[in-house]
Amino acid sequence: MEAGRKRHNRPPPHEPTIRPEQTLTELTNAVLAIVKERGLSFSEQPLKLASGELSHDFIDGKAALSRGADLGTAGQAMLELAKRLDIEFDAVGGLTLGADHFAHIIAYLGGRDWFTVRKAVKGRGTNKRVEGADLNAGTRVLLVDDVVTTGGSIREAYEEILKIGATVAGAITLVDRGETAGRYFQEVGVPYGALVTYRDLDIKPVGGLLDA
């Protein structure tokens, strides 16, 4: 080693958790274990969720999948769930920030394009809300998100995709804390699934009725 150069001890990389022969059940069980271990916490004081509702249980989907191998497992599980639901798609994405990491890993693992829906236009450049893949009337889209309660974010992405003329072929989320998102997509005729539900986590559901 050259004089004066310090040696940095790097932690060993996480071992990949994806095996080609894994079934959807095995993958979803793995995702459930990851969410329970690294993403689920309980607070004595109720916390305000993105939907505006209060809950003692908090799920941090980004912290749960911060390790690359775990994100890969979730991405593979979403691909398998899409197959189970007969969702055929050309591009994957959703509202930033909750959808971005899923869009990237699914696009990589599944050989698809990815896109992201901005929360607002930049006010400069092309001034588009949808960035990444060039979506058009012939594009079949898979919407993704991390943790949904009333499903406001994924519904916003759905409405934006419709505006540009692409087809929403399906929607998949990491965790669904209630029933509202599923009912919404059922009403608009879009296949929907969640890898993990509030029942799997043994927590109380949140999210009001569709007309609330």
MARBA-3410 file (N, C-alpha, C, O; in Angstrom, 1 decimal):
212
0.8,-1.2,0.0,0.0,0.0,0.0,0.9,1.2,0.0,1.9,1.3,0.7 ~ 0.5,2.2,-0.8,1.3,3.5,-0.9,1.3,4.2,0.4,0.4,4.1,1.2 ~ 2.4,4.8,0.7,2.6,5.5,2.0,1.6,6.6,2.1,1.3,7.3,1.1 ~ 1.0,6.7,3.3,0.1,7.8,3.5,-1.4,7.5,3.1,-2.3,8.2,3.5 ~ -1.6,6.4,2.4,-2.9,6.0,2.0,-3.6,5.1,3.0,-3.0,4.1,3.4
-4.7,5.5,3.5,-5.4,4.8,4.5,-6.2,3.6,3.9,-6.8,3.7,2.8 ~ -6.3,2.6,4.7,-7.1,1.4,4.2,-8.5,1.6,4.8,-8.7,1.8,6.0 ~ -9.5,1.5,4.0,-10.9,1.6,4.4,-11.5,0.2,4.4,-11.6,-0.4,3.4 ~ -12.0,-0.1,5.6,-12.6,-1.4,5.7,-14.1,-1.3,5.4,-14.9,-0.8,6.1 ~ -14.4,-1.9,4.2,-15.8,-1.8,3.8,-16.6,-3.0,4.2,-16.0,-4.1,4.3
-17.9,-2.8,4.6,-18.7,-4.0,5.0,-18.9,-4.9,3.8,-19.0,-4.4,2.7 ~ -19.0,-6.2,4.0,-19.3,-7.1,2.9,-20.6,-6.8,2.3,-21.6,-6.4,3.0 ~ -20.8,-7.0,1.0,-22.1,-6.7,0.3,-23.1,-7.7,0.8,-22.8,-8.8,1.2 ~ -24.4,-7.3,0.8,-25.5,-8.2,1.1,-25.6,-9.2,0.1,-25.5,-8.9,-1.1 ~ -25.8,-10.4,0.5,-25.9,-11.5,-0.4,-27.3,-11.4,-1.2,-28.3,-11.1,-0.6
-27.3,-11.6,-2.5,-28.6,-11.5,-3.2,-29.6,-12.5,-2.7,-29.2,-13.6,-2.3 ~ -30.8,-12.1,-2.6,-31.9,-13.0,-2.1,-32.8,-13.5,-3.1,-33.8,-14.2,-2.8 ~ -32.5,-13.2,-4.4,-33.4,-13.7,-5.5,-32.8,-15.0,-6.1,-31.6,-15.1,-6.4 ~ -33.7,-16.0,-6.2,-33.4,-17.2,-6.9,-34.4,-17.4,-8.0,-35.6,-17.2,-7.7 ~ -34.0,-17.7,-9.2,-35.0,-17.9,-10.3,-36.1,-18.8,-10.0,-37.2,-18.6,-10.5
-35.9,-19.8,-9.1,-36.9,-20.8,-8.9,-37.9,-20.4,-7.8,-38.8,-21.2,-7.5 ~ -37.7,-19.3,-7.2,-38.6,-18.9,-6.1,-40.0,-18.6,-6.6,-40.2,-18.0,-7.7 ~ -41.0,-19.1,-5.9,-42.4,-18.9,-6.2,-42.9,-17.6,-5.7,-42.2,-16.9,-4.9 ~ -44.1,-17.2,-6.1,-44.7,-15.9,-5.6,-44.9,-16.0,-4.1,-44.6,-15.0,-3.4 ~ -45.3,-17.1,-3.6,-45.5,-17.3,-2.2,-44.2,-17.1,-1.4,-44.2,-16.4,-0.4
-43.2,-17.7,-1.9,-41.9,-17.6,-1.3,-41.4,-16.1,-1.3,-40.9,-15.6,-0.3 ~ -41.6,-15.5,-2.4,-41.1,-14.1,-2.5,-41.9,-13.2,-1.6,-41.4,-12.3,-0.9 ~ -43.3,-13.3,-1.6,-44.1,-12.4,-0.8,-43.8,-12.7,0.7,-43.9,-11.8,1.5 ~ -43.6,-14.0,1.1,-43.2,-14.3,2.5,-41.9,-13.6,2.9,-41.7,-13.1,4.0 ~ -40.9,-13.6,1.9,-39.7,-12.9,2.2,-39.9,-11.4,2.3,-39.3,-10.8,3.2
-40.7,-10.8,1.5,-41.0,-9.4,1.5,-41.7,-9.0,2.9,-41.3,-8.0,3.5 ~ -42.6,-9.9,3.3,-43.3,-9.6,4.5,-42.3,-9.7,5.7,-42.4,-8.8,6.6 ~ -41.4,-10.6,5.7,-40.4,-10.7,6.8,-39.5,-9.4,6.8,-39.2,-8.9,7.8 ~ -39.2,-8.9,5.6,-38.3,-7.7,5.5,-39.1,-6.5,6.0,-38.5,-5.7,6.8 ~ -40.3,-6.4,5.6,-41.1,-5.2,6.1,-41.3,-5.3,7.6,-41.2,-4.2,8.3
-41.6,-6.4,8.2,-41.7,-6.5,9.6,-40.5,-6.2,10.4,-40.5,-5.5,11.4 ~ -39.3,-6.7,9.8,-38.1,-6.5,10.5,-37.5,-5.0,10.4,-37.0,-4.5,11.4 ~ -37.6,-4.4,9.2,-36.9,-3.2,8.9,-37.8,-2.0,8.6,-37.4,-0.9,8.6 ~ -39.1,-2.2,8.5,-40.0,-1.1,8.1,-41.2,-0.8,9.1,-41.8,0.2,9.0 ~ -41.5,-1.8,10.0,-42.7,-1.6,10.8,-42.3,-1.2,12.2,-41.4,-1.8,12.8
-42.9,-0.1,12.7,-42.7,0.3,14.1,-44.0,0.7,14.8,-45.0,1.0,14.1 ~ -44.0,0.8,16.1,-45.1,1.2,16.9,-44.8,2.4,17.7,-43.7,2.5,18.3 ~ -45.7,3.3,17.7,-45.5,4.6,18.5,-46.7,4.7,19.5,-47.9,4.6,19.2 ~ -46.3,5.0,20.7,-47.3,5.3,21.8,-48.2,6.4,21.4,-49.4,6.4,21.6 ~ -47.6,7.5,20.8,-48.4,8.6,20.3,-48.8,8.4,18.9,-47.9,8.0,18.1
-50.0,8.5,18.5,-50.4,8.3,17.1,-49.7,9.2,16.1,-49.5,10.4,16.4 ~ -49.3,8.7,15.0,-48.5,9.5,14.0,-49.5,9.8,12.9,-50.4,9.1,12.5 ~ -49.2,11.0,12.3,-50.0,11.4,11.1,-49.4,10.8,9.8,-48.2,11.0,9.6 ~ -50.2,10.1,9.1,-49.8,9.5,7.9,-49.9,10.5,6.7,-50.5,11.5,6.8 ~ -49.4,10.1,5.5,-49.4,11.0,4.4,-50.9,11.2,3.9,-51.2,12.3,3.4
-51.8,10.3,4.3,-53.2,10.4,3.9,-53.9,11.4,4.8,-55.0,11.8,4.5 ~ -53.2,11.8,5.9,-53.9,12.6,6.9,-54.5,11.9,8.1,-54.9,12.5,9.1 ~ -54.5,10.5,8.0,-55.1,9.7,9.1,-54.0,9.5,10.1,-52.8,9.7,9.9 ~ -54.5,9.1,11.3,-53.6,8.9,12.5,-53.5,7.4,12.7,-54.5,6.6,12.6 ~ -52.3,6.9,13.1,-52.1,5.5,13.4,-50.9,5.3,14.4,-50.0,6.1,14.3
-51.1,4.4,15.3,-49.9,4.0,16.1,-48.9,3.2,15.4,-47.7,3.1,15.8 ~ -49.3,2.6,14.3,-48.4,1.7,13.5,-47.8,2.5,12.3,-48.6,3.1,11.6 ~ -46.5,2.5,12.2,-45.9,3.2,11.1,-45.1,2.3,10.2,-44.3,1.5,10.7 ~ -45.3,2.4,8.9,-44.5,1.5,8.0,-43.7,2.4,7.1,-44.2,3.3,6.3 ~ -42.4,2.2,7.1,-41.4,3.0,6.3,-41.0,2.0,5.2,-40.0,1.3,5.4
-41.6,2.1,4.1,-41.3,1.2,3.0,-39.9,1.5,2.4,-39.2,0.5,2.0 ~ -39.4,2.7,2.5,-38.1,3.0,1.9,-37.0,2.5,2.8,-36.0,1.9,2.3 ~ -37.1,2.6,4.1,-36.2,2.0,5.1,-36.2,0.5,5.0,-35.1,-0.1,5.1 ~ -37.4,-0.1,4.8,-37.5,-1.5,4.8,-36.6,-2.1,3.6,-36.0,-3.2,3.7 ~ -36.6,-1.4,2.5,-36.0,-1.9,1.3,-34.7,-1.1,0.9,-34.3,-1.1,-0.3
-34.1,-0.5,1.9,-32.9,0.3,1.7,-31.7,-0.6,1.2,-30.7,-0.1,0.6 ~ -31.7,-1.9,1.5,-30.6,-2.8,1.1,-31.0,-3.3,-0.3,-32.1,-3.7,-0.6 ~ -30.0,-3.2,-1.2,-30.2,-3.5,-2.6,-30.8,-4.9,-2.8,-31.7,-5.1,-3.6 ~ -30.3,-5.9,-2.0,-30.8,-7.3,-2.2,-32.3,-7.4,-1.8,-33.1,-8.1,-2.5 ~ -32.7,-6.6,-0.8,-34.1,-6.6,-0.4,-35.0,-6.0,-1.4,-36.1,-6.4,-1.7
-34.5,-4.9,-2.0,-35.3,-4.2,-3.1,-35.4,-5.1,-4.3,-36.5,-5.2,-4.9 ~ -34.4,-5.9,-4.6,-34.4,-6.9,-5.6,-35.5,-7.9,-5.4,-36.2,-8.3,-6.3 ~ -35.6,-8.4,-4.1,-36.6,-9.4,-3.8,-38.0,-8.8,-4.0,-38.9,-9.5,-4.6 ~ -38.2,-7.6,-3.6,-39.5,-6.9,-3.7,-39.8,-6.7,-5.2,-41.0,-6.9,-5.6 ~ -38.8,-6.3,-6.0,-39.1,-6.1,-7.4,-39.4,-7.4,-8.1,-40.3,-7.4,-9.0
-38.7,-8.5,-7.8,-39.1,-9.8,-8.4,-40.5,-10.3,-7.9,-41.2,-10.8,-8.7 ~ -40.8,-10.0,-6.7,-42.2,-10.4,-6.2,-43.2,-9.6,-7.0,-44.3,-10.1,-7.3 ~ -43.0,-8.3,-7.2,-44.0,-7.5,-8.0,-44.1,-8.0,-9.4,-45.2,-8.1,-9.9 ~ -43.0,-8.4,-10.0,-43.1,-9.0,-11.4,-43.9,-10.3,-11.4,-44.7,-10.5,-12.3 ~ -43.7,-11.1,-10.4,-44.4,-12.4,-10.3,-45.9,-12.1,-10.0,-46.8,-12.8,-10.6
-46.2,-11.1,-9.2,-47.6,-10.8,-8.9,-48.3,-10.3,-10.2,-49.4,-10.6,-10.4 ~ -47.5,-9.5,-10.9,-48.1,-9.0,-12.2,-48.4,-10.1,-13.1,-49.5,-10.1,-13.8 ~ -47.6,-11.1,-13.2,-47.9,-12.3,-14.0,-49.1,-13.0,-13.5,-50.0,-13.5,-14.3 ~ -49.2,-13.2,-12.2,-50.4,-13.9,-11.6,-51.7,-13.1,-11.9,-52.7,-13.8,-12.1 ~ -51.6,-11.8,-12.0,-52.8,-11.0,-12.3,-53.0,-10.8,-13.8,-53.9,-10.1,-14.2
-52.2,-11.4,-14.6,-52.2,-11.3,-16.0,-52.1,-9.9,-16.5,-52.8,-9.4,-17.4 ~ -51.2,-9.2,-15.8,-50.9,-7.8,-16.2,-49.7,-7.8,-17.2,-48.6,-8.1,-16.8 ~ -50.0,-7.4,-18.4,-48.9,-7.2,-19.4,-48.6,-5.7,-19.6,-49.5,-4.9,-19.8 ~ -47.3,-5.4,-19.5,-47.0,-4.0,-19.5,-45.7,-3.7,-20.2,-44.8,-4.6,-20.3 ~ -45.6,-2.5,-20.7,-44.4,-2.0,-21.4,-43.5,-1.1,-20.6,-42.3,-1.1,-20.7
-44.1,-0.4,-19.6,-43.4,0.6,-18.8,-44.0,0.5,-17.4,-45.1,0.2,-17.2 ~ -43.1,0.9,-16.4,-43.5,0.8,-15.0,-43.1,2.1,-14.3,-42.0,2.6,-14.6 ~ -43.9,2.6,-13.4,-43.6,3.8,-12.7,-44.8,4.2,-11.9,-45.8,3.5,-11.7 ~ -44.7,5.5,-11.4,-45.7,6.0,-10.5,-45.3,7.4,-10.0,-44.4,8.0,-10.5 ~ -46.0,7.9,-9.0,-45.7,9.2,-8.4,-44.4,9.1,-7.6,-44.3,8.3,-6.8
-43.5,10.1,-7.9,-42.3,10.2,-7.1,-42.7,10.6,-5.7,-43.6,11.4,-5.6 ~ -42.1,10.1,-4.7,-40.9,9.4,-4.5,-41.2,7.9,-4.3,-40.3,7.1,-4.4 ~ -42.4,7.6,-3.9,-42.7,6.2,-3.4,-42.6,5.2,-4.5,-42.5,4.0,-4.2 ~ -42.7,5.6,-5.8,-42.7,4.6,-6.9,-41.3,4.4,-7.5,-41.1,3.4,-8.2 ~ -40.4,5.4,-7.3,-39.2,5.4,-8.2,-38.3,4.2,-8.0,-37.9,3.6,-9.1
-38.0,3.7,-6.8,-37.1,2.6,-6.7,-37.7,1.3,-7.2,-37.0,0.5,-7.8 ~ -39.1,1.2,-7.1,-39.7,0.0,-7.7,-39.7,0.1,-9.2,-39.4,-1.0,-9.9 ~ -39.9,1.2,-9.8,-39.9,1.4,-11.2,-38.5,1.0,-11.8,-38.4,0.3,-12.8 ~ -37.4,1.4,-11.1,-36.1,1.2,-11.6,-35.8,-0.3,-11.5,-35.3,-0.9,-12.5 ~ -36.1,-1.0,-10.4,-35.7,-2.4,-10.2,-36.5,-3.3,-11.1,-36.0,-4.3,-11.7
-37.8,-3.0,-11.3,-38.7,-3.8,-12.1,-38.3,-3.6,-13.6,-38.3,-4.6,-14.3 ~ -38.0,-2.4,-14.0,-37.5,-2.2,-15.4,-36.3,-3.0,-15.6,-36.1,-3.5,-16.7 ~ -35.4,-3.0,-14.7,-34.1,-3.8,-14.9,-34.4,-5.3,-14.9,-33.9,-6.0,-15.8 ~ -35.1,-5.8,-13.9,-35.3,-7.2,-13.8,-36.2,-7.7,-14.9,-36.0,-8.9,-15.4 ~ -37.2,-6.9,-15.3,-38.2,-7.4,-16.3,-37.9,-6.9,-17.7,-38.7,-7.3,-18.6
-36.9,-6.2,-18.0,-36.6,-5.7,-19.3,-37.6,-4.7,-19.8,-37.9,-4.8,-21.0 ~ -38.1,-3.9,-19.0,-39.1,-2.9,-19.4,-38.5,-1.5,-19.3,-37.4,-1.3,-18.9 ~ -39.3,-0.5,-19.7,-39.0,0.9,-19.5,-39.5,1.4,-18.2,-40.5,0.8,-17.6 ~ -38.9,2.5,-17.7,-39.4,3.1,-16.5,-39.8,4.6,-16.7,-39.2,5.2,-17.6 ~ -40.6,5.1,-15.8,-41.0,6.5,-15.8,-41.3,6.9,-14.4,-41.5,6.1,-13.5
-41.3,8.2,-14.3,-41.7,8.8,-13.0,-42.7,10.0,-13.2,-42.6,10.7,-14.2 ~ -43.7,10.1,-12.3,-44.6,11.2,-12.4,-44.2,12.2,-11.4,-44.3,12.0,-10.2 ~ -43.9,13.4,-11.8,-43.6,14.5,-10.9,-44.8,14.9,-10.1,-45.9,14.8,-10.5 ~ -44.6,15.5,-8.9,-45.7,16.0,-8.1,-46.2,17.3,-8.7,-47.3,17.7,-8.4 ~ -45.3,18.0,-9.4,-45.7,19.2,-10.1,-44.7,19.5,-11.2,-43.6,19.0,-11.2
-45.1,20.2,-12.2,-44.2,20.5,-13.3,-43.1,21.4,-12.8,-43.3,22.2,-11.8 ~ -42.0,21.4,-13.5,-40.8,22.2,-13.1,-41.0,23.7,-13.4,-40.4,24.5,-12.7 ~ -41.7,24.0,-14.4,-41.8,25.4,-14.8,-40.7,25.8,-15.7,-40.6,27.0,-16.0 ~ -40.0,24.8,-16.3,-38.9,25.1,-17.2,-38.7,23.9,-18.1,-39.2,22.8,-17.8 ~ -37.9,24.0,-19.1,-37.6,22.9,-20.0,-38.8,22.4,-20.7,-39.6,23.2,-21.2
-39.0,21.1,-20.7,-40.2,20.6,-21.4,-41.5,20.7,-20.6,-42.6,20.6,-21.1 ~ -41.3,21.0,-19.3,-42.5,21.3,-18.4,-43.4,20.1,-18.4,-44.6,20.2,-18.3 ~ -42.9,18.9,-18.4,-43.7,17.7,-18.3,-43.8,17.1,-16.9,-42.9,17.3,-16.1 ~ -44.9,16.5,-16.6,-45.0,15.8,-15.3,-44.5,14.4,-15.4,-44.0,13.9,-14.4 ~ -44.6,13.8,-16.5,-44.1,12.4,-16.7,-42.8,12.4,-17.4,-42.6,12.8,-18.5
-41.8,11.9,-16.7,-40.4,11.9,-17.2,-39.9,10.4,-17.3,-40.5,9.5,-16.7 ~ -38.9,10.2,-18.2,-38.4,8.9,-18.4,-38.9,8.3,-19.7,-38.7,9.0,-20.7 ~ -39.5,7.2,-19.7,-40.0,6.6,-20.9,-41.0,7.5,-21.6,-41.8,8.2,-21.0 ~ -41.0,7.4,-22.9,-41.9,8.2,-23.7,-43.2,7.4,-23.8,-43.4,6.5,-24.7 ~ -44.2,7.7,-23.0,-45.5,7.0,-23.0,-46.4,7.6,-24.0,-46.5,8.8,-24.2
-47.2,6.7,-24.7,-48.1,7.2,-25.7,-49.3,6.3,-25.7,-49.5,5.5,-24.8 ~ -50.2,6.5,-26.7,-51.5,5.7,-26.7,-51.3,4.2,-26.8,-52.2,3.5,-26.4 ~ -50.1,3.8,-27.3,-49.9,2.3,-27.4,-49.2,1.7,-26.2,-48.9,0.5,-26.2 ~ -48.9,2.5,-25.2,-48.1,2.0,-24.1,-48.9,1.5,-23.0,-49.9,2.1,-22.5 ~ -48.6,0.2,-22.6,-49.3,-0.4,-21.4,-48.4,-0.1,-20.2,-47.2,-0.5,-20.1
-49.1,0.4,-19.1,-48.3,0.9,-18.0,-48.7,0.1,-16.7,-49.9,-0.2,-16.5 ~ -47.7,-0.3,-15.9,-47.9,-0.8,-14.6,-47.6,0.3,-13.6,-46.5,0.8,-13.6 ~ -48.6,0.6,-12.8,-48.3,1.6,-11.7,-47.9,0.9,-10.4,-48.3,-0.2,-10.1 ~ -46.9,1.5,-9.7,-46.4,0.9,-8.5,-46.3,2.0,-7.4,-46.3,3.2,-7.7 ~ -46.3,1.6,-6.2,-46.1,2.5,-5.1,-45.6,1.7,-3.9,-45.7,0.5,-3.9
-45.2,2.4,-2.8,-44.7,1.7,-1.6,-45.8,1.4,-0.6,-46.3,0.3,-0.6 ~ -46.2,2.4,0.2,-47.2,2.1,1.2,-48.4,3.0,0.9,-48.3,4.2,0.8 ~ -49.6,2.4,0.8,-50.8,3.1,0.5,-51.8,3.0,1.7,-51.9,1.9,2.3 ~ -52.5,4.0,1.9,-53.6,4.0,2.9,-54.9,4.2,2.1,-55.7,3.3,1.9 ~ -55.2,5.5,1.7,-56.3,5.8,0.8,-56.0,5.6,-0.6,-56.8,5.6,-1.5
-54.7,5.5,-0.9,-54.2,5.3,-2.3,-54.1,6.6,-3.1,-54.2,6.6,-4.3 ~ -54.0,7.8,-2.4,-54.0,9.1,-3.1,-52.9,9.2,-4.1,-53.2,9.8,-5.2 ~ -51.7,8.8,-3.8,-50.6,9.0,-4.7,-50.7,8.1,-5.9,-50.5,8.6,-7.0 ~ -51.1,6.9,-5.8,-51.2,6.0,-7.0,-52.4,6.4,-7.8,-52.4,6.2,-9.0 ~ -53.4,6.9,-7.2,-54.6,7.4,-8.0,-54.2,8.6,-8.7,-54.7,8.8,-9.9
-53.4,9.5,-8.2,-52.9,10.7,-8.9,-52.1,10.3,-10.1,-52.3,10.9,-11.2 ~ -51.2,9.3,-9.9,-50.5,8.8,-11.1,-51.4,8.2,-12.1,-51.1,8.5,-13.3 ~ -52.4,7.5,-11.7,-53.3,6.9,-12.7,-54.0,8.0,-13.5,-54.1,7.8,-14.7 ~ -54.5,9.0,-12.9,-55.1,10.1,-13.6,-54.2,10.8,-14.6,-54.6,11.2,-15.6 ~ -52.9,11.0,-14.2,-52.0,11.6,-15.0,-51.6,10.8,-16.2,-51.5,11.3,-17.3
-51.5,9.5,-16.1,-51.3,8.6,-17.2,-52.4,8.6,-18.2,-52.2,8.6,-19.4 ~ -53.6,8.7,-17.7,-54.8,8.7,-18.6,-54.8,10.0,-19.4,-55.2,10.0,-20.6 ~ -54.3,11.1,-18.8,-54.3,12.4,-19.5,-53.4,12.3,-20.8,-53.7,12.9,-21.8 ~ -52.3,11.5,-20.7,-51.4,11.5,-21.8,-51.8,10.4,-22.8,-51.1,10.2,-23.8 ~ -52.8,9.6,-22.5,-53.3,8.6,-23.5,-52.8,7.2,-23.3,-53.2,6.4,-24.1
-51.9,7.0,-22.4,-51.4,5.6,-22.2,-52.5,4.8,-21.5,-53.4,5.3,-20.9 ~ -52.3,3.4,-21.5,-53.2,2.5,-20.9,-52.7,2.0,-19.6,-51.5,1.5,-19.6 ~ -53.4,2.1,-18.5,-53.0,1.6,-17.2,-53.4,0.1,-17.2,-54.6,-0.2,-17.1 ~ -52.5,-0.8,-17.3,-52.7,-2.2,-17.4,-52.9,-2.8,-16.0,-53.6,-3.9,-15.9 ~ -52.4,-2.2,-15.0,-52.5,-2.7,-13.6,-51.8,-1.9,-12.6,-51.1,-0.9,-13.0
-52.0,-2.2,-11.4,-51.3,-1.4,-10.3,-50.9,-2.4,-9.2,-51.7,-3.3,-8.8 ~ -49.7,-2.2,-8.6,-49.2,-3.1,-7.6,-48.5,-2.2,-6.5,-47.8,-1.3,-6.9 ~ -48.8,-2.5,-5.3,-48.1,-1.8,-4.2,-47.4,-2.7,-3.3,-47.6,-3.9,-3.2 ~ -46.4,-2.2,-2.5,-45.7,-3.0,-1.6,-46.6,-3.3,-0.4,-46.7,-4.5,0.0 ~ -47.2,-2.3,0.2,-48.0,-2.5,1.4,-49.3,-1.7,1.2,-49.3,-0.6,0.8
-50.5,-2.4,1.5,-51.8,-1.7,1.5,-52.3,-1.8,2.9,-52.5,-2.8,3.5 ~ -52.5,-0.6,3.5,-52.9,-0.5,4.9,-54.5,-0.4,5.0,-55.0,-0.3,6.1 ~ -55.2,-0.5,3.9,-56.6,-0.5,4.0,-57.3,-1.2,2.9,-56.7,-2.1,2.3 ~ -58.5,-0.7,2.5,-59.3,-1.4,1.5,-59.6,-0.4,0.3,-60.1,-0.8,-0.7 ~ -59.3,0.9,0.5,-59.8,1.9,-0.4,-59.2,1.8,-1.8,-59.9,1.9,-2.8
-57.9,1.6,-1.9,-57.2,1.5,-3.2,-57.7,0.4,-4.0,-57.9,0.5,-5.2 ~ -57.9,-0.8,-3.3,-58.4,-1.9,-4.1,-59.8,-1.7,-4.6,-60.0,-2.1,-5.7 ~ -60.6,-1.1,-3.8,-62.0,-0.8,-4.3,-62.0,0.2,-5.5,-62.8,0.1,-6.4 ~ -61.1,1.2,-5.4,-61.0,2.2,-6.4,-60.6,1.5,-7.7,-61.3,1.8,-8.8 ~ -59.6,0.8,-7.7,-59.1,0.2,-9.0,-60.1,-0.9,-9.5,-60.2,-1.1,-10.7
-60.8,-1.5,-8.6,-61.9,-2.5,-9.1,-63.0,-1.7,-9.8,-63.5,-2.2,-10.8 ~ -63.3,-0.5,-9.3,-64.4,0.3,-9.9,-63.9,0.8,-11.3,-64.8,0.9,-12.2 ~ -62.7,1.1,-11.5,-62.2,1.6,-12.8,-61.7,0.5,-13.7,-61.3,0.7,-14.8 ~ -61.8,-0.8,-13.2,-61.5,-1.9,-14.1,-60.0,-2.2,-14.3,-59.6,-2.7,-15.3 ~ -59.2,-1.9,-13.3,-57.8,-2.1,-13.4,-57.3,-3.1,-12.4,-57.6,-3.0,-11.2
-56.7,-4.2,-12.8,-56.2,-5.2,-11.9,-55.3,-4.6,-10.8,-54.4,-3.8,-11.2 ~ -55.5,-5.0,-9.6,-54.7,-4.4,-8.5,-54.3,-5.5,-7.5,-55.1,-6.4,-7.2 ~ -53.1,-5.3,-7.0,-52.6,-6.3,-5.9,-51.6,-5.6,-5.0,-50.9,-4.7,-5.4 ~ -51.5,-6.1,-3.8,-50.5,-5.7,-2.8,-49.7,-6.9,-2.4,-50.3,-7.9,-2.1 ~ -48.4,-6.7,-2.2,-47.6,-7.8,-1.7,-47.9,-8.1,-0.3,-47.9,-9.2,0.1
-48.1,-7.0,0.5,-48.3,-7.2,1.9,-49.6,-6.3,2.3,-49.7,-5.2,1.8 ~ -50.4,-6.8,3.2,-51.6,-6.1,3.6,-51.5,-5.9,5.1,-50.7,-6.5,5.8 ~ -52.5,-5.1,5.6,-52.6,-4.8,7.1,-52.9,-6.1,7.8,-52.5,-6.3,8.9 ~ -53.6,-7.1,7.1,-53.9,-8.3,7.7,-52.6,-9.2,7.9,-52.4,-9.8,9.0 ~ -51.7,-9.1,6.9,-50.4,-9.8,7.0,-49.6,-9.3,8.2,-48.9,-10.1,8.8
-49.7,-8.0,8.4,-48.9,-7.4,9.4,-49.5,-7.4,10.8,-49.0,-7.0,11.8 ~ -50.8,-7.8,10.8,-51.6,-7.9,12.0,-51.7,-6.5,12.7,-51.5,-6.3,13.9 ~ -52.0,-5.5,11.9,-52.3,-4.1,12.4,-53.6,-3.7,11.9,-54.3,-4.3,11.1 ~ -54.1,-2.6,12.6,-55.5,-2.1,12.3,-55.4,-1.4,10.9,-54.5,-0.8,10.6 ~ -56.5,-1.6,10.1,-56.6,-0.9,8.8,-56.8,0.6,9.0,-57.4,1.0,10.0
-56.3,1.3,8.0,-56.6,2.8,8.0,-57.1,3.1,6.6,-57.0,2.3,5.6 ~ -57.6,4.3,6.4,-58.1,4.7,5.1,-59.6,4.7,5.1,-60.3,3.7,5.5 ~ -60.2,5.9,4.8,-61.7,6.0,4.8,-62.3,5.4,3.6,-61.7,4.8,2.8 ~ -63.7,5.5,3.6,-64.4,5.0,2.4,-64.2,5.8,1.2,-63.7,6.9,1.3 ~ -64.5,5.3,0.0,-64.2,6.0,-1.2,-64.9,7.3,-1.3,-64.3,8.2,-1.9
-66.1,7.5,-0.7,-66.8,8.7,-0.7,-66.5,9.6,0.5,-67.1,10.7,0.6 ~ -65.5,9.2,1.3,-65.2,10.0,2.5,-64.3,11.2,2.1,-63.9,12.0,3.0
END
